[in-house]
Amino acid sequence: MNAAKEQPTLAEVKRWPATVEVARAALALGCSRSQLYELIKRGEAPVTVLSFGARHRVVTASLLRVLEAA
């Protein structure tokens, strides 16, 4: 992925670690970081999110399921 923050390909996402930061997941989903945080806050995120206090990580396997279903 280049510095222009282009949406990653499915092949690139498959090489990501088991969990990723919300901003990275949002980029893959094609939405903004703030939009994904709002969905997380409302319990409506289309992906599995692990919360550690105020910190959140998106489970890459769930992100892949969403992307592959699109």
Backbone as JSON Lines, residues from 0, in Angstrom:
{"i":0,"aa":"M","n":[0.85,-1.17,0.0],"ca":[0.0,0.0,0.0],"c":[0.9,1.23,0.0]}
{"i":1,"aa":"N","n":[0.52,2.23,-0.77],"ca":[1.38,3.41,-0.85],"c":[0.95,4.49,0.14]}
{"i":2,"aa":"A","n":[1.71,5.56,0.16],"ca":[1.49,6.63,1.12],"c":[0.19,7.4,0.86]}
{"i":3,"aa":"A","n":[-0.41,7.23,-0.31],"ca":[-1.64,7.94,-0.64],"c":[-2.86,7.35,0.07]}
{"i":4,"aa":"K","n":[-2.65,6.32,0.85],"ca":[-3.73,5.68,1.62],"c":[-4.82,5.13,0.71]}
{"i":5,"aa":"E","n":[-4.4,4.4,-0.32],"ca":[-5.35,3.75,-1.21],"c":[-5.97,2.56,-0.5]}
{"i":6,"aa":"Q","n":[-7.18,2.22,-0.91],"ca":[-7.84,1.07,-0.33],"c":[-7.03,-0.18,-0.68]}
{"i":7,"aa":"P","n":[-6.72,-1.0,0.32],"ca":[-5.91,-2.2,0.07],"c":[-6.7,-3.24,-0.72]}
{"i":8,"aa":"T","n":[-5.98,-4.08,-1.43],"ca":[-6.62,-5.18,-2.15],"c":[-6.94,-6.3,-1.15]}
{"i":9,"aa":"L","n":[-7.78,-7.2,-1.57],"ca":[-8.12,-8.36,-0.74],"c":[-6.87,-9.17,-0.44]}
{"i":10,"aa":"A","n":[-6.01,-9.32,-1.43],"ca":[-4.76,-10.07,-1.25],"c":[-3.88,-9.41,-0.17]}
{"i":11,"aa":"E","n":[-3.85,-8.1,-0.15],"ca":[-3.06,-7.39,0.86],"c":[-3.66,-7.6,2.25]}
{"i":12,"aa":"V","n":[-4.97,-7.51,2.36],"ca":[-5.63,-7.68,3.66],"c":[-5.37,-9.09,4.19]}
{"i":13,"aa":"K","n":[-5.33,-10.07,3.31],"ca":[-5.06,-11.46,3.73],"c":[-3.69,-11.62,4.36]}
{"i":14,"aa":"R","n":[-2.78,-10.71,4.08],"ca":[-1.43,-10.78,4.66],"c":[-1.3,-9.96,5.96]}
{"i":15,"aa":"W","n":[-2.36,-9.29,6.38],"ca":[-2.33,-8.49,7.6],"c":[-2.26,-9.39,8.83]}
{"i":16,"aa":"P","n":[-1.8,-8.84,9.96],"ca":[-1.78,-9.61,11.21],"c":[-3.21,-9.95,11.67]}
{"i":17,"aa":"A","n":[-3.32,-10.75,12.7],"ca":[-4.62,-11.24,13.2],"c":[-5.58,-10.12,13.58]}
{"i":18,"aa":"T","n":[-5.06,-9.01,14.1],"ca":[-5.88,-7.85,14.41],"c":[-5.19,-6.6,13.87]}
{"i":19,"aa":"V","n":[-6.02,-5.61,13.54],"ca":[-5.48,-4.35,13.02],"c":[-6.17,-3.18,13.7]}
{"i":20,"aa":"E","n":[-5.55,-2.01,13.61],"ca":[-6.15,-0.81,14.19],"c":[-7.38,-0.4,13.39]}
{"i":21,"aa":"V","n":[-8.27,0.32,14.03],"ca":[-9.54,0.72,13.43],"c":[-9.31,1.53,12.15]}
{"i":22,"aa":"A","n":[-8.35,2.41,12.13],"ca":[-8.1,3.24,10.95],"c":[-7.76,2.38,9.73]}
{"i":23,"aa":"R","n":[-6.98,1.35,9.94],"ca":[-6.58,0.45,8.85],"c":[-7.78,-0.35,8.35]}
{"i":24,"aa":"A","n":[-8.6,-0.84,9.26],"ca":[-9.81,-1.58,8.89],"c":[-10.78,-0.68,8.14]}
{"i":25,"aa":"A","n":[-10.93,0.55,8.59],"ca":[-11.82,1.5,7.93],"c":[-11.39,1.74,6.49]}
{"i":26,"aa":"L","n":[-10.1,1.85,6.27],"ca":[-9.57,2.05,4.93],"c":[-9.96,0.87,4.04]}
{"i":27,"aa":"A","n":[-9.83,-0.34,4.57],"ca":[-10.19,-1.53,3.8],"c":[-11.69,-1.57,3.51]}
{"i":28,"aa":"L","n":[-12.49,-1.09,4.44],"ca":[-13.94,-1.1,4.27],"c":[-14.43,0.05,3.38]}
{"i":29,"aa":"G","n":[-13.56,1.03,3.15],"ca":[-13.95,2.17,2.32],"c":[-14.75,3.21,3.07]}
{"i":30,"aa":"C","n":[-14.53,3.28,4.38],"ca":[-15.21,4.31,5.17],"c":[-14.17,5.07,5.98]}
{"i":31,"aa":"S","n":[-14.6,6.1,6.66],"ca":[-13.65,6.88,7.46],"c":[-13.45,6.22,8.82]}
{"i":32,"aa":"R","n":[-12.37,6.58,9.44],"ca":[-12.06,6.08,10.79],"c":[-13.17,6.49,11.75]}
{"i":33,"aa":"S","n":[-13.62,7.73,11.64],"ca":[-14.67,8.2,12.55],"c":[-15.99,7.46,12.33]}
{"i":34,"aa":"Q","n":[-16.3,7.13,11.08],"ca":[-17.53,6.37,10.81],"c":[-17.46,4.99,11.46]}
{"i":35,"aa":"L","n":[-16.31,4.33,11.35],"ca":[-16.18,3.0,11.93],"c":[-16.21,3.08,13.45]}
{"i":36,"aa":"Y","n":[-15.56,4.08,14.03],"ca":[-15.63,4.25,15.48],"c":[-17.06,4.47,15.95]}
{"i":37,"aa":"E","n":[-17.84,5.22,15.19],"ca":[-19.25,5.45,15.55],"c":[-20.04,4.14,15.51]}
{"i":38,"aa":"L","n":[-19.79,3.33,14.49],"ca":[-20.46,2.03,14.41],"c":[-20.06,1.13,15.58]}
{"i":39,"aa":"I","n":[-18.8,1.18,15.96],"ca":[-18.32,0.4,17.11],"c":[-19.03,0.86,18.37]}
{"i":40,"aa":"K","n":[-19.1,2.16,18.54],"ca":[-19.74,2.75,19.73],"c":[-21.2,2.32,19.84]}
{"i":41,"aa":"R","n":[-21.89,2.23,18.69],"ca":[-23.32,1.85,18.68],"c":[-23.52,0.34,18.66]}
{"i":42,"aa":"G","n":[-22.42,-0.42,18.6],"ca":[-22.53,-1.87,18.54],"c":[-23.01,-2.38,17.19]}
{"i":43,"aa":"E","n":[-22.77,-1.59,16.13],"ca":[-23.25,-1.91,14.79],"c":[-22.13,-2.16,13.78]}
{"i":44,"aa":"A","n":[-20.91,-2.33,14.25],"ca":[-19.79,-2.55,13.34],"c":[-19.98,-3.86,12.58]}
{"i":45,"aa":"P","n":[-19.69,-3.88,11.29],"ca":[-19.86,-5.1,10.5],"c":[-18.74,-6.12,10.72]}
{"i":46,"aa":"V","n":[-17.81,-5.77,11.58],"ca":[-16.64,-6.63,11.86],"c":[-16.54,-6.88,13.35]}
{"i":47,"aa":"T","n":[-15.79,-7.92,13.71],"ca":[-15.55,-8.21,15.12],"c":[-14.49,-7.27,15.66]}
{"i":48,"aa":"V","n":[-14.8,-6.67,16.8],"ca":[-13.9,-5.7,17.41],"c":[-13.54,-6.16,18.82]}
{"i":49,"aa":"L","n":[-12.26,-6.16,19.12],"ca":[-11.77,-6.45,20.47],"c":[-11.5,-5.12,21.14]}
{"i":50,"aa":"S","n":[-12.06,-4.93,22.31],"ca":[-11.87,-3.68,23.04],"c":[-11.0,-3.91,24.26]}
{"i":51,"aa":"F","n":[-10.05,-3.06,24.43],"ca":[-9.13,-3.09,25.57],"c":[-9.21,-1.72,26.22]}
{"i":52,"aa":"G","n":[-10.18,-1.54,27.1],"ca":[-10.41,-0.21,27.65],"c":[-10.9,0.69,26.54]}
{"i":53,"aa":"A","n":[-10.19,1.78,26.32],"ca":[-10.59,2.72,25.27],"c":[-9.99,2.35,23.91]}
{"i":54,"aa":"R","n":[-9.16,1.34,23.86],"ca":[-8.5,0.93,22.6],"c":[-9.3,-0.18,21.94]}
{"i":55,"aa":"H","n":[-9.33,-0.15,20.62],"ca":[-10.06,-1.15,19.85],"c":[-9.16,-1.72,18.76]}
{"i":56,"aa":"R","n":[-9.35,-3.02,18.5],"ca":[-8.65,-3.7,17.41],"c":[-9.69,-4.49,16.63]}
{"i":57,"aa":"V","n":[-9.56,-4.49,15.32],"ca":[-10.49,-5.22,14.46],"c":[-9.87,-6.57,14.12]}
{"i":58,"aa":"V","n":[-10.65,-7.64,14.24],"ca":[-10.19,-8.98,13.92],"c":[-10.15,-9.11,12.39]}
{"i":59,"aa":"T","n":[-8.97,-9.38,11.86],"ca":[-8.78,-9.42,10.41],"c":[-9.64,-10.49,9.75]}
{"i":60,"aa":"A","n":[-9.81,-11.64,10.37],"ca":[-10.64,-12.7,9.78],"c":[-12.07,-12.22,9.55]}
{"i":61,"aa":"S","n":[-12.6,-11.44,10.48],"ca":[-13.97,-10.93,10.31],"c":[-14.0,-9.86,9.21]}
{"i":62,"aa":"L","n":[-12.95,-9.09,9.11],"ca":[-12.84,-8.09,8.04],"c":[-12.82,-8.79,6.69]}
{"i":63,"aa":"L","n":[-12.07,-9.87,6.59],"ca":[-12.01,-10.63,5.34],"c":[-13.37,-11.2,4.96]}
{"i":64,"aa":"R","n":[-14.13,-11.7,5.93],"ca":[-15.46,-12.24,5.66],"c":[-16.36,-11.15,5.04]}
{"i":65,"aa":"V","n":[-16.3,-9.96,5.61],"ca":[-17.11,-8.86,5.09],"c":[-16.68,-8.49,3.67]}
{"i":66,"aa":"L","n":[-15.39,-8.38,3.46],"ca":[-14.88,-7.99,2.14],"c":[-15.16,-9.05,1.08]}
{"i":67,"aa":"E","n":[-15.05,-10.31,1.46],"ca":[-15.28,-11.4,0.5],"c":[-16.77,-11.53,0.16]}
{"i":68,"aa":"A","n":[-17.64,-11.1,1.06],"ca":[-19.08,-11.18,0.82],"c":[-19.58,-10.03,-0.06]}
{"i":69,"aa":"A","n":[-18.77,-9.0,-0.17],"ca":[-19.2,-7.81,-0.93],"c":[-19.2,-8.06,-2.42]}
